[in-house]
Amino acid sequence: MEAQLLFDAKATLGEGPVWDAKSQTLYWIDILEKRIYAGEKVIAQLDKFIGCLSLRPNGTLLTALSGGDELSSFVDLRVGSSQQSVLATVSESANTRFNDGKCDPAGRFIVGSMDINEKDPIGSVYSFNGKQVTKLFGGVTISNGLTWSPDRKTFYYIDTPTRKVQAFDYDLTTGQIANPRVAIRIADTLGWPDGMTSDADGNLWIALWGGAQVTKWNPNTGQLLEQIPVPALQTSSCIFGGKDMNELYVTSARKGMSQADLQKYPLSGGLFKVETKVTGMPTFEFIPR
């Protein structure tokens, strides 16, 4: 498998890809530039950091926004207009912001926060069901990849500095988690685990920040199954899409790269596609409960 460049976006912090199967559209964000993309097109320029976004059946986007103060918000955004509706807020330290997140198979929006300075475990992971925000757990430094098993019974989660993928029992009816354990340990030589998705076989696909690659893992054994090189040093996240759900879309970033690294990896910040031989899990929409 090879990574093909789709768009040389030169994103500062490309992240959060979601696949809209209805319109066959890939949405993704540049967190630090506060932009939302649909493929190669900028469809929204906001005034707050966009940690992540989710699709809604009504055609709007649910976004997790942070603005450098102690309030972060879940905001409904109507693309093509300036219309924004704040659905809920979370009070956190001014030194945190929302980061990665996505909807669970029942339609809850699961979002984590991170220490802006990437040093202290002051972040948390929240679940928003449209009516209330529930804190699932805290003690997080850089909240990142999250996904579910095909049977919807296991929730996988990454706090990047730990270099681990945690697994939790997941109750889809209540959204509660239990029985945390380590499913995968990432070797220092591979890079830092960042965004993550899963396929229909139950394997996990993890973008490795600083590792110039996306990797495939068996979470039941912790075994590294495949390594796919990406010509961008800081691969940040991935999601399955395409007509047959076998295309892996990969975001990347230029944040913090030296001139030497940029010369070696000039496509950093680009959007990539990998043709795989597996079927990916779908992007779940936000459905208020």
SULVENQUI-V101123 format. One record per run of one state. SS is the DSSP state (2 for helix, 1 for strand, 0 for the rest). FROM is the first residue (numbers start at 1). TO is the last residue. Records with the same first field share a line. If there is no record, write none. Layout:
SS = FROM-TO + FROM-TO
//
This chain:
0 = 1-2 + 8-12 + 21-24 + 31-34 + 39-40 + 46-48 + 57-60 + 67-70 + 78-83 + 92-95 + 104-108 + 116-122 + 129-132 + 141-141 + 149-153 + 163-163 + 171-176 + 186-187 + 191-191 + 200-203 + 210-212 + 219-222 + 230-233 + 242-246 + 254-258 + 265-270 + 276-279 + 281-285 + 287-289
1 = 3-7 + 13-20 + 25-30 + 35-38 + 41-45 + 49-56 + 61-66 + 71-77 + 84-91 + 96-103 + 109-115 + 123-128 + 133-140 + 142-148 + 154-159 + 164-170 + 177-185 + 192-199 + 204-209 + 213-218 + 223-229 + 234-241 + 247-253 + 271-275 + 280-280 + 286-286
2 = 160-162 + 188-190 + 259-264
//
